[in-house]
Amino acid sequence: HGRVKVKVKGSAEQEEAKRQERQRRLEQYQSAAQRARSKRQDGELDQEALDLTAEVLIINPDLGTFWNFRREVLLNMEQEKSVSERGLLFGGELSFLERCLRVNPKSYGTWHQRGWVLRRHPLPDWQHELQLCTQCLQQDGRNFHCWDHRRLVVREGGLPVEEELDFTQRLINTNFSNYSAWHYRSTVLPLARPHPTLPRQLSPHALLHEYELVQNAVFTDPSDQSAWFYHRWLLGRADRDGSVSCLFVDFIEQRVAVVFTRPVNVSHPRPRDPTATPRRDPHPTLTPHPAVTPAPTMTPHPDPSPRPDPSPHPDPSPCRDPSSCHDPRPHHD
């Protein structure tokens, strides 16, 4: 990050030796890949297929096709072995996966294969997996593949979450900007310090402790966003009083939708028993309060004199046929 890589050129003999070594590895890689594909097409799920896929994946651990073929071979081989032999088989696979992680610590296929092997292993060593995750995170604290694998180890192994909480505390004390550690702490804390009655909430004592922790982080580096994101998450974990956050009234459908800030218990009315004693109407008609006097109704005042016709020359006897009518008004030429 921010460091310029300086490429130092060697002598001509050294460059030629490197070129020949790359060419040799390329030929070995292509030969092993071709032979592994042929064995899969022929359905040969044996130890040789396992060795061929190992030659390919140790050079390029991001080939999902060869990981799938390797799982097919392992599933076929474990059927013929006892529990102890299965432990040796999957233990060797875990050792091979550690070698692949040294080549690429962020390989999707390698981490997925490791989780799959741990589920098939008769006696997995979960503590060793935690140590492996700790070593990988010391090299790169933002390796989200390793964080996901650590969550899998804690969940599948049934490991105490208190130790994971202490682990995040050590990482945060070392570096307040470790956003991955803050995020992992937010997933572990509700399990280790739950609220006695409210789900997904924190106990009051744990909430105060977390506020002090994030306050120290903010005072150390106010411009860092990691602590502020965690502080925003903490604000939603308190026991808040319920209130209405949104109200929607639909006059056409005659319904009301209410959204509360916290879960509420809604009891649905039971169907009425015709033999039961009548109860008060749950939807009474609204009537005005007796202390409130309704406003009088305004009526128009009667006019005793008739209004004049707006026409300038009223005709008392209009004719239906204009051609037969005589206009009494004088004509002026």
Secondary structure as GFF3:
##gff-version 3
##sequence-region A 1 333
A	DSSP	alpha_helix	12	42	.	.	.	ID=ss1
A	DSSP	alpha_helix	47	57	.	.	.	ID=ss2
A	DSSP	alpha_helix	64	78	.	.	.	ID=ss3
A	DSSP	alpha_helix	83	103	.	.	.	ID=ss4
A	DSSP	alpha_helix	108	120	.	.	.	ID=ss5
A	DSSP	alpha_helix	126	139	.	.	.	ID=ss6
A	DSSP	alpha_helix	144	157	.	.	.	ID=ss7
A	DSSP	alpha_helix	161	174	.	.	.	ID=ss8
A	DSSP	alpha_helix	179	192	.	.	.	ID=ss9
A	DSSP	alpha_helix	204	220	.	.	.	ID=ss10
A	DSSP	alpha_helix	225	235	.	.	.	ID=ss11
A	DSSP	beta_strand	244	250	.	.	.	ID=ss12
A	DSSP	beta_strand	255	260	.	.	.	ID=ss13
A	DSSP	three_ten_helix	322	324	.	.	.	ID=ss14
###
